[in-house]
């Protein structure tokens, strides 16, 4: 797959955000803040990393978001690591606007 640094257009970004909805509210909070912070800066490379993360079970995804685990095996890619770094940059206590 050819990863590019070209920005997602609005339709692609909205579709990615819709596909990133989760069953676990904690994951949704991380993802909503991610899109609120970086949505207009997301590239096709970010989309590939986030899409791969969305294949995980909710608890496994939360473990990655909370630094309980690091990506391993097929998930140990630069795209996924870059997305996780952005997700993990949230500021404590800054989730009050989500929901």
Backbone as XML, in Angstrom:
<?xml version="1.0"?>
<chain id="A" units="angstrom">
  <residue number="1" name="UNK">
    <atom name="N" x="0.837" y="-1.175" z="0.000"/>
    <atom name="CA" x="0.000" y="0.000" z="0.000"/>
    <atom name="C" x="0.886" y="1.245" z="0.000"/>
  </residue>
  <residue number="2" name="UNK">
    <atom name="N" x="0.563" y="2.208" z="-0.838"/>
    <atom name="CA" x="1.347" y="3.423" z="-0.943"/>
    <atom name="C" x="0.844" y="4.449" z="0.061"/>
  </residue>
  <residue number="3" name="UNK">
    <atom name="N" x="1.656" y="4.721" z="1.092"/>
    <atom name="CA" x="1.285" y="5.704" z="2.106"/>
    <atom name="C" x="1.755" y="7.069" z="1.644"/>
  </residue>
  <residue number="4" name="UNK">
    <atom name="N" x="0.851" y="8.035" z="1.677"/>
    <atom name="CA" x="1.254" y="9.377" z="1.279"/>
    <atom name="C" x="0.976" y="10.361" z="2.396"/>
  </residue>
  <residue number="5" name="UNK">
    <atom name="N" x="1.655" y="11.481" z="2.303"/>
    <atom name="CA" x="1.462" y="12.550" z="3.262"/>
    <atom name="C" x="0.470" y="13.586" z="2.751"/>
  </residue>
  <residue number="6" name="UNK">
    <atom name="N" x="-0.306" y="13.229" z="1.730"/>
    <atom name="CA" x="-1.328" y="14.160" z="1.253"/>
    <atom name="C" x="-2.479" y="14.184" z="2.248"/>
  </residue>
  <residue number="7" name="UNK">
    <atom name="N" x="-3.036" y="15.372" z="2.442"/>
    <atom name="CA" x="-4.119" y="15.537" z="3.408"/>
    <atom name="C" x="-5.389" y="14.842" z="2.939"/>
  </residue>
  <residue number="8" name="UNK">
    <atom name="N" x="-6.143" y="14.355" z="3.903"/>
    <atom name="CA" x="-7.460" y="13.814" z="3.607"/>
    <atom name="C" x="-8.388" y="14.969" z="3.258"/>
  </residue>
  <residue number="9" name="UNK">
    <atom name="N" x="-9.281" y="14.739" z="2.306"/>
    <atom name="CA" x="-10.279" y="15.776" z="2.063"/>
    <atom name="C" x="-11.401" y="15.617" z="3.091"/>
  </residue>
  <residue number="10" name="UNK">
    <atom name="N" x="-12.324" y="16.534" z="3.109"/>
    <atom name="CA" x="-13.364" y="16.544" z="4.138"/>
    <atom name="C" x="-14.195" y="15.257" z="4.133"/>
  </residue>
  <residue number="11" name="UNK">
    <atom name="N" x="-14.549" y="14.770" z="2.956"/>
    <atom name="CA" x="-15.339" y="13.538" z="2.856"/>
    <atom name="C" x="-14.562" y="12.345" z="3.398"/>
  </residue>
  <residue number="12" name="UNK">
    <atom name="N" x="-13.292" y="12.233" z="3.040"/>
    <atom name="CA" x="-12.457" y="11.132" z="3.530"/>
    <atom name="C" x="-12.306" y="11.202" z="5.047"/>
  </residue>
  <residue number="13" name="UNK">
    <atom name="N" x="-12.102" y="12.403" z="5.555"/>
    <atom name="CA" x="-11.946" y="12.600" z="7.004"/>
    <atom name="C" x="-13.239" y="12.233" z="7.747"/>
  </residue>
  <residue number="14" name="UNK">
    <atom name="N" x="-14.378" y="12.675" z="7.220"/>
    <atom name="CA" x="-15.657" y="12.361" z="7.856"/>
    <atom name="C" x="-15.938" y="10.864" z="7.837"/>
  </residue>
  <residue number="15" name="UNK">
    <atom name="N" x="-15.604" y="10.206" z="6.740"/>
    <atom name="CA" x="-15.799" y="8.761" z="6.641"/>
    <atom name="C" x="-14.890" y="8.028" z="7.630"/>
  </residue>
  <residue number="16" name="UNK">
    <atom name="N" x="-13.642" y="8.454" z="7.725"/>
    <atom name="CA" x="-12.710" y="7.845" z="8.680"/>
    <atom name="C" x="-13.211" y="8.025" z="10.108"/>
  </residue>
  <residue number="17" name="UNK">
    <atom name="N" x="-13.689" y="9.203" z="10.419"/>
    <atom name="CA" x="-14.195" y="9.457" z="11.765"/>
    <atom name="C" x="-15.417" y="8.590" z="12.051"/>
  </residue>
  <residue number="18" name="UNK">
    <atom name="N" x="-16.311" y="8.470" z="11.095"/>
    <atom name="CA" x="-17.501" y="7.635" z="11.276"/>
    <atom name="C" x="-17.108" y="6.167" z="11.482"/>
  </residue>
  <residue number="19" name="UNK">
    <atom name="N" x="-16.138" y="5.702" z="10.724"/>
    <atom name="CA" x="-15.687" y="4.305" z="10.839"/>
    <atom name="C" x="-14.903" y="4.041" z="12.126"/>
  </residue>
  <residue number="20" name="UNK">
    <atom name="N" x="-14.492" y="5.109" z="12.794"/>
    <atom name="CA" x="-13.691" y="4.980" z="14.011"/>
    <atom name="C" x="-14.534" y="4.958" z="15.285"/>
  </residue>
  <residue number="21" name="UNK">
    <atom name="N" x="-15.843" y="4.966" z="15.155"/>
    <atom name="CA" x="-16.701" y="4.900" z="16.340"/>
    <atom name="C" x="-16.501" y="3.555" z="17.028"/>
  </residue>
  <residue number="22" name="UNK">
    <atom name="N" x="-16.517" y="3.583" z="18.354"/>
    <atom name="CA" x="-16.242" y="2.381" z="19.120"/>
    <atom name="C" x="-17.363" y="2.086" z="20.106"/>
  </residue>
  <residue number="23" name="UNK">
    <atom name="N" x="-17.370" y="0.859" z="20.626"/>
    <atom name="CA" x="-18.359" y="0.467" z="21.610"/>
    <atom name="C" x="-17.975" y="0.859" z="23.028"/>
  </residue>
  <residue number="24" name="UNK">
    <atom name="N" x="-16.715" y="1.126" z="23.253"/>
    <atom name="CA" x="-16.218" y="1.475" z="24.582"/>
    <atom name="C" x="-16.056" y="2.992" z="24.651"/>
  </residue>
  <residue number="25" name="UNK">
    <atom name="N" x="-16.783" y="3.622" z="25.557"/>
    <atom name="CA" x="-16.819" y="5.084" z="25.614"/>
    <atom name="C" x="-15.429" y="5.684" z="25.822"/>
  </residue>
  <residue number="26" name="UNK">
    <atom name="N" x="-14.566" y="5.018" z="26.554"/>
    <atom name="CA" x="-13.218" y="5.534" z="26.779"/>
    <atom name="C" x="-12.458" y="5.676" z="25.460"/>
  </residue>
  <residue number="27" name="UNK">
    <atom name="N" x="-12.604" y="4.690" z="24.577"/>
    <atom name="CA" x="-11.963" y="4.782" z="23.261"/>
    <atom name="C" x="-12.572" y="5.921" z="22.451"/>
  </residue>
  <residue number="28" name="UNK">
    <atom name="N" x="-13.891" y="6.061" z="22.512"/>
    <atom name="CA" x="-14.541" y="7.145" z="21.783"/>
    <atom name="C" x="-14.025" y="8.506" z="22.226"/>
  </residue>
  <residue number="29" name="UNK">
    <atom name="N" x="-13.763" y="8.665" z="23.509"/>
    <atom name="CA" x="-13.247" y="9.937" z="24.021"/>
    <atom name="C" x="-11.872" y="10.231" z="23.421"/>
  </residue>
  <residue number="30" name="UNK">
    <atom name="N" x="-10.997" y="9.241" z="23.421"/>
    <atom name="CA" x="-9.673" y="9.424" z="22.821"/>
    <atom name="C" x="-9.806" y="9.783" z="21.336"/>
  </residue>
  <residue number="31" name="UNK">
    <atom name="N" x="-10.653" y="9.066" z="20.624"/>
    <atom name="CA" x="-10.789" y="9.250" z="19.182"/>
    <atom name="C" x="-11.426" y="10.596" z="18.855"/>
  </residue>
  <residue number="32" name="UNK">
    <atom name="N" x="-12.455" y="10.977" z="19.601"/>
    <atom name="CA" x="-13.093" y="12.273" z="19.361"/>
    <atom name="C" x="-12.108" y="13.410" z="19.583"/>
  </residue>
  <residue number="33" name="UNK">
    <atom name="N" x="-11.319" y="13.318" z="20.632"/>
    <atom name="CA" x="-10.334" y="14.369" z="20.883"/>
    <atom name="C" x="-9.257" y="14.374" z="19.795"/>
  </residue>
  <residue number="34" name="UNK">
    <atom name="N" x="-8.870" y="13.208" z="19.335"/>
    <atom name="CA" x="-7.900" y="13.096" z="18.249"/>
    <atom name="C" x="-8.395" y="13.849" z="17.014"/>
  </residue>
  <residue number="35" name="UNK">
    <atom name="N" x="-9.649" y="13.599" z="16.631"/>
    <atom name="CA" x="-10.197" y="14.276" z="15.461"/>
    <atom name="C" x="-10.385" y="15.771" z="15.709"/>
  </residue>
  <residue number="36" name="UNK">
    <atom name="N" x="-10.784" y="16.148" z="16.907"/>
    <atom name="CA" x="-10.958" y="17.571" z="17.221"/>
    <atom name="C" x="-9.623" y="18.314" z="17.151"/>
  </residue>
  <residue number="37" name="UNK">
    <atom name="N" x="-8.558" y="17.660" z="17.558"/>
    <atom name="CA" x="-7.244" y="18.290" z="17.593"/>
    <atom name="C" x="-6.536" y="18.245" z="16.244"/>
  </residue>
  <residue number="38" name="UNK">
    <atom name="N" x="-6.577" y="17.120" z="15.568"/>
    <atom name="CA" x="-5.761" y="16.903" z="14.376"/>
    <atom name="C" x="-6.551" y="16.695" z="13.091"/>
  </residue>
  <residue number="39" name="UNK">
    <atom name="N" x="-7.881" y="16.732" z="13.160"/>
    <atom name="CA" x="-8.710" y="16.385" z="12.008"/>
    <atom name="C" x="-8.324" y="17.054" z="10.706"/>
  </residue>
  <residue number="40" name="UNK">
    <atom name="N" x="-8.064" y="18.351" z="10.740"/>
    <atom name="CA" x="-7.745" y="19.065" z="9.503"/>
    <atom name="C" x="-6.299" y="18.867" z="9.053"/>
  </residue>
  <residue number="41" name="UNK">
    <atom name="N" x="-5.518" y="18.124" z="9.829"/>
    <atom name="CA" x="-4.114" y="17.866" z="9.491"/>
    <atom name="C" x="-3.862" y="16.406" z="9.106"/>
  </residue>
  <residue number="42" name="UNK">
    <atom name="N" x="-4.899" y="15.586" z="9.119"/>
    <atom name="CA" x="-4.722" y="14.151" z="8.894"/>
    <atom name="C" x="-4.413" y="13.833" z="7.434"/>
  </residue>
  <residue number="43" name="UNK">
    <atom name="N" x="-3.473" y="12.917" z="7.265"/>
    <atom name="CA" x="-3.043" y="12.487" z="5.935"/>
    <atom name="C" x="-3.523" y="11.067" z="5.664"/>
  </residue>
  <residue number="44" name="UNK">
    <atom name="N" x="-3.315" y="10.638" z="4.443"/>
    <atom name="CA" x="-3.642" y="9.248" z="4.094"/>
    <atom name="C" x="-2.808" y="8.276" z="4.922"/>
  </residue>
  <residue number="45" name="UNK">
    <atom name="N" x="-1.622" y="8.662" z="5.277"/>
    <atom name="CA" x="-0.749" y="7.841" z="6.126"/>
    <atom name="C" x="-1.386" y="7.664" z="7.512"/>
  </residue>
  <residue number="46" name="UNK">
    <atom name="N" x="-1.890" y="8.776" z="8.095"/>
    <atom name="CA" x="-2.590" y="8.682" z="9.382"/>
    <atom name="C" x="-3.830" y="7.801" z="9.266"/>
  </residue>
  <residue number="47" name="UNK">
    <atom name="N" x="-4.546" y="7.965" z="8.165"/>
    <atom name="CA" x="-5.768" y="7.177" z="7.955"/>
    <atom name="C" x="-5.454" y="5.683" z="7.938"/>
  </residue>
  <residue number="48" name="UNK">
    <atom name="N" x="-4.348" y="5.314" z="7.307"/>
    <atom name="CA" x="-3.958" y="3.903" z="7.263"/>
    <atom name="C" x="-3.635" y="3.392" z="8.665"/>
  </residue>
  <residue number="49" name="UNK">
    <atom name="N" x="-2.909" y="4.186" z="9.453"/>
    <atom name="CA" x="-2.579" y="3.784" z="10.817"/>
    <atom name="C" x="-3.811" y="3.665" z="11.689"/>
  </residue>
  <residue number="50" name="UNK">
    <atom name="N" x="-4.702" y="4.660" z="11.612"/>
    <atom name="CA" x="-5.914" y="4.623" z="12.425"/>
    <atom name="C" x="-6.831" y="3.482" z="11.998"/>
  </residue>
  <residue number="51" name="UNK">
    <atom name="N" x="-6.947" y="3.249" z="10.712"/>
    <atom name="CA" x="-7.787" y="2.147" z="10.226"/>
    <atom name="C" x="-7.286" y="0.803" z="10.746"/>
  </residue>
  <residue number="52" name="UNK">
    <atom name="N" x="-5.991" y="0.618" z="10.774"/>
    <atom name="CA" x="-5.426" y="-0.631" z="11.309"/>
    <atom name="C" x="-5.744" y="-0.764" z="12.793"/>
  </residue>
  <residue number="53" name="UNK">
    <atom name="N" x="-5.657" y="0.321" z="13.537"/>
    <atom name="CA" x="-5.985" y="0.279" z="14.966"/>
    <atom name="C" x="-7.455" y="-0.043" z="15.194"/>
  </residue>
  <residue number="54" name="UNK">
    <atom name="N" x="-8.313" y="0.405" z="14.306"/>
    <atom name="CA" x="-9.751" y="0.175" z="14.469"/>
    <atom name="C" x="-10.126" y="-1.294" z="14.274"/>
  </residue>
  <residue number="55" name="UNK">
    <atom name="N" x="-9.207" y="-2.090" z="13.769"/>
    <atom name="CA" x="-9.451" y="-3.530" z="13.626"/>
    <atom name="C" x="-9.320" y="-4.259" z="14.964"/>
  </residue>
  <residue number="56" name="UNK">
    <atom name="N" x="-8.756" y="-3.595" z="15.957"/>
    <atom name="CA" x="-8.535" y="-4.221" z="17.265"/>
    <atom name="C" x="-9.812" y="-4.282" z="18.089"/>
  </residue>
  <residue number="57" name="UNK">
    <atom name="N" x="-9.838" y="-5.216" z="19.023"/>
    <atom name="CA" x="-10.912" y="-5.260" z="20.021"/>
    <atom name="C" x="-10.787" y="-4.019" z="20.901"/>
  </residue>
  <residue number="58" name="UNK">
    <atom name="N" x="-11.904" y="-3.569" z="21.455"/>
    <atom name="CA" x="-11.912" y="-2.339" z="22.250"/>
    <atom name="C" x="-10.899" y="-2.349" z="23.385"/>
  </residue>
  <residue number="59" name="UNK">
    <atom name="N" x="-10.813" y="-3.428" z="24.132"/>
    <atom name="CA" x="-9.885" y="-3.462" z="25.265"/>
    <atom name="C" x="-8.426" y="-3.424" z="24.823"/>
  </residue>
  <residue number="60" name="UNK">
    <atom name="N" x="-8.109" y="-4.073" z="23.717"/>
    <atom name="CA" x="-6.743" y="-4.024" z="23.192"/>
    <atom name="C" x="-6.396" y="-2.617" z="22.718"/>
  </residue>
  <residue number="61" name="UNK">
    <atom name="N" x="-7.356" y="-1.943" z="22.094"/>
    <atom name="CA" x="-7.134" y="-0.571" z="21.645"/>
    <atom name="C" x="-6.917" y="0.357" z="22.835"/>
  </residue>
  <residue number="62" name="UNK">
    <atom name="N" x="-7.730" y="0.208" z="23.862"/>
    <atom name="CA" x="-7.577" y="1.048" z="25.050"/>
    <atom name="C" x="-6.220" y="0.828" z="25.709"/>
  </residue>
  <residue number="63" name="UNK">
    <atom name="N" x="-5.760" y="-0.419" z="25.755"/>
    <atom name="CA" x="-4.430" y="-0.701" z="26.314"/>
    <atom name="C" x="-3.338" y="0.062" z="25.566"/>
  </residue>
  <residue number="64" name="UNK">
    <atom name="N" x="-3.461" y="0.160" z="24.245"/>
    <atom name="CA" x="-2.485" y="0.923" z="23.463"/>
    <atom name="C" x="-2.613" y="2.420" z="23.750"/>
  </residue>
  <residue number="65" name="UNK">
    <atom name="N" x="-3.825" y="2.923" z="23.810"/>
    <atom name="CA" x="-4.032" y="4.346" z="24.085"/>
    <atom name="C" x="-3.471" y="4.738" z="25.452"/>
  </residue>
  <residue number="66" name="UNK">
    <atom name="N" x="-3.641" y="3.857" z="26.444"/>
    <atom name="CA" x="-3.223" y="4.157" z="27.817"/>
    <atom name="C" x="-1.784" y="3.760" z="28.125"/>
  </residue>
  <residue number="67" name="UNK">
    <atom name="N" x="-1.037" y="3.356" z="27.109"/>
    <atom name="CA" x="0.365" y="2.952" z="27.268"/>
    <atom name="C" x="0.538" y="1.702" z="28.119"/>
  </residue>
  <residue number="68" name="UNK">
    <atom name="N" x="-0.496" y="0.909" z="28.234"/>
    <atom name="CA" x="-0.364" y="-0.373" z="28.931"/>
    <atom name="C" x="0.384" y="-1.370" z="28.060"/>
  </residue>
  <residue number="69" name="UNK">
    <atom name="N" x="0.299" y="-1.155" z="26.750"/>
    <atom name="CA" x="0.974" y="-2.006" z="25.770"/>
    <atom name="C" x="1.531" y="-1.114" z="24.670"/>
  </residue>
  <residue number="70" name="UNK">
    <atom name="N" x="2.459" y="-1.676" z="23.920"/>
    <atom name="CA" x="2.985" y="-1.041" z="22.719"/>
    <atom name="C" x="2.626" y="-1.938" z="21.533"/>
  </residue>
  <residue number="71" name="UNK">
    <atom name="N" x="2.533" y="-1.361" z="20.346"/>
    <atom name="CA" x="2.185" y="-2.184" z="19.179"/>
    <atom name="C" x="3.242" y="-3.254" z="18.910"/>
  </residue>
  <residue number="72" name="UNK">
    <atom name="N" x="2.768" y="-4.436" z="18.564"/>
    <atom name="CA" x="3.654" y="-5.569" z="18.283"/>
    <atom name="C" x="3.253" y="-6.219" z="16.969"/>
  </residue>
  <residue number="73" name="UNK">
    <atom name="N" x="4.175" y="-6.960" z="16.409"/>
    <atom name="CA" x="3.888" y="-7.731" z="15.202"/>
    <atom name="C" x="3.448" y="-6.853" z="14.046"/>
  </residue>
  <residue number="74" name="UNK">
    <atom name="N" x="2.320" y="-7.208" z="13.426"/>
    <atom name="CA" x="1.816" y="-6.473" z="12.267"/>
    <atom name="C" x="1.421" y="-5.045" z="12.614"/>
  </residue>
  <residue number="75" name="UNK">
    <atom name="N" x="1.199" y="-4.762" z="13.896"/>
    <atom name="CA" x="0.824" y="-3.411" z="14.313"/>
    <atom name="C" x="2.043" y="-2.519" z="14.577"/>
  </residue>
  <residue number="76" name="UNK">
    <atom name="N" x="3.217" y="-3.083" z="14.520"/>
    <atom name="CA" x="4.435" y="-2.328" z="14.805"/>
    <atom name="C" x="4.914" y="-1.626" z="13.535"/>
  </residue>
  <residue number="77" name="UNK">
    <atom name="N" x="4.131" y="-0.625" z="13.091"/>
    <atom name="CA" x="4.468" y="0.131" z="11.885"/>
    <atom name="C" x="4.619" y="1.608" z="12.236"/>
  </residue>
  <residue number="78" name="UNK">
    <atom name="N" x="5.298" y="2.320" z="11.375"/>
    <atom name="CA" x="5.487" y="3.760" z="11.595"/>
    <atom name="C" x="4.158" y="4.499" z="11.585"/>
  </residue>
  <residue number="79" name="UNK">
    <atom name="N" x="3.234" y="4.098" z="10.709"/>
    <atom name="CA" x="1.929" y="4.762" z="10.626"/>
    <atom name="C" x="1.158" y="4.619" z="11.937"/>
  </residue>
  <residue number="80" name="UNK">
    <atom name="N" x="1.150" y="3.427" z="12.492"/>
    <atom name="CA" x="0.431" y="3.187" z="13.739"/>
    <atom name="C" x="1.108" y="3.893" z="14.902"/>
  </residue>
  <residue number="81" name="UNK">
    <atom name="N" x="2.419" y="3.836" z="14.950"/>
    <atom name="CA" x="3.145" y="4.525" z="16.029"/>
    <atom name="C" x="2.901" y="6.029" z="15.986"/>
  </residue>
  <residue number="82" name="UNK">
    <atom name="N" x="2.847" y="6.586" z="14.794"/>
    <atom name="CA" x="2.602" y="8.020" z="14.650"/>
    <atom name="C" x="1.204" y="8.398" z="15.151"/>
  </residue>
  <residue number="83" name="UNK">
    <atom name="N" x="0.207" y="7.613" z="14.791"/>
    <atom name="CA" x="-1.161" y="7.868" z="15.263"/>
    <atom name="C" x="-1.232" y="7.730" z="16.780"/>
  </residue>
  <residue number="84" name="UNK">
    <atom name="N" x="-0.635" y="6.683" z="17.325"/>
    <atom name="CA" x="-0.652" y="6.505" z="18.775"/>
    <atom name="C" x="0.019" y="7.669" z="19.495"/>
  </residue>
  <residue number="85" name="UNK">
    <atom name="N" x="1.110" y="8.161" z="18.943"/>
    <atom name="CA" x="1.790" y="9.302" z="19.552"/>
    <atom name="C" x="0.863" y="10.516" z="19.610"/>
  </residue>
  <residue number="86" name="UNK">
    <atom name="N" x="0.120" y="10.754" z="18.543"/>
    <atom name="CA" x="-0.815" y="11.879" z="18.519"/>
    <atom name="C" x="-1.962" y="11.670" z="19.505"/>
  </residue>
  <residue number="87" name="UNK">
    <atom name="N" x="-2.517" y="10.459" z="19.536"/>
    <atom name="CA" x="-3.619" y="10.158" z="20.456"/>
    <atom name="C" x="-3.168" y="10.331" z="21.898"/>
  </residue>
  <residue number="88" name="UNK">
    <atom name="N" x="-1.971" y="9.887" z="22.191"/>
    <atom name="CA" x="-1.465" y="9.916" z="23.567"/>
    <atom name="C" x="-1.055" y="11.303" z="24.029"/>
  </residue>
  <residue number="89" name="UNK">
    <atom name="N" x="-0.972" y="12.278" z="23.141"/>
    <atom name="CA" x="-0.555" y="13.631" z="23.505"/>
    <atom name="C" x="-1.635" y="14.426" z="24.226"/>
  </residue>
  <residue number="90" name="UNK">
    <atom name="N" x="-2.794" y="13.869" z="24.404"/>
    <atom name="CA" x="-3.887" y="14.628" z="25.045"/>
    <atom name="C" x="-3.462" y="15.109" z="26.419"/>
  </residue>
  <residue number="91" name="UNK">
    <atom name="N" x="-4.032" y="16.206" z="26.824"/>
    <atom name="CA" x="-3.708" y="16.773" z="28.123"/>
    <atom name="C" x="-4.675" y="16.235" z="29.161"/>
  </residue>
  <residue number="92" name="UNK">
    <atom name="N" x="-4.193" y="15.829" z="30.333"/>
    <atom name="CA" x="-5.078" y="15.344" z="31.392"/>
    <atom name="C" x="-6.127" y="16.402" z="31.734"/>
  </residue>
  <residue number="93" name="UNK">
    <atom name="N" x="-7.355" y="15.943" z="31.898"/>
    <atom name="CA" x="-8.432" y="16.850" z="32.259"/>
    <atom name="C" x="-9.013" y="17.623" z="31.092"/>
  </residue>
  <residue number="94" name="UNK">
    <atom name="N" x="-8.550" y="17.344" z="29.877"/>
    <atom name="CA" x="-9.011" y="18.115" z="28.728"/>
    <atom name="C" x="-10.142" y="17.412" z="27.967"/>
  </residue>
  <residue number="95" name="UNK">
    <atom name="N" x="-10.783" y="16.447" z="28.592"/>
    <atom name="CA" x="-11.821" y="15.692" z="27.920"/>
    <atom name="C" x="-13.226" y="16.236" z="28.178"/>
  </residue>
  <residue number="96" name="UNK">
    <atom name="N" x="-13.352" y="17.329" z="28.910"/>
    <atom name="CA" x="-14.668" y="17.809" z="29.317"/>
    <atom name="C" x="-15.545" y="18.227" z="28.136"/>
  </residue>
  <residue number="97" name="UNK">
    <atom name="N" x="-14.946" y="18.589" z="27.002"/>
    <atom name="CA" x="-15.744" y="19.019" z="25.859"/>
    <atom name="C" x="-16.314" y="17.849" z="25.064"/>
  </residue>
  <residue number="98" name="UNK">
    <atom name="N" x="-15.871" y="16.636" z="25.323"/>
    <atom name="CA" x="-16.304" y="15.465" z="24.572"/>
    <atom name="C" x="-17.523" y="14.870" z="25.243"/>
  </residue>
  <residue number="99" name="UNK">
    <atom name="N" x="-18.489" y="14.501" z="24.418"/>
    <atom name="CA" x="-19.620" y="13.788" z="24.984"/>
    <atom name="C" x="-20.842" y="14.400" z="24.561"/>
  </residue>
</chain>
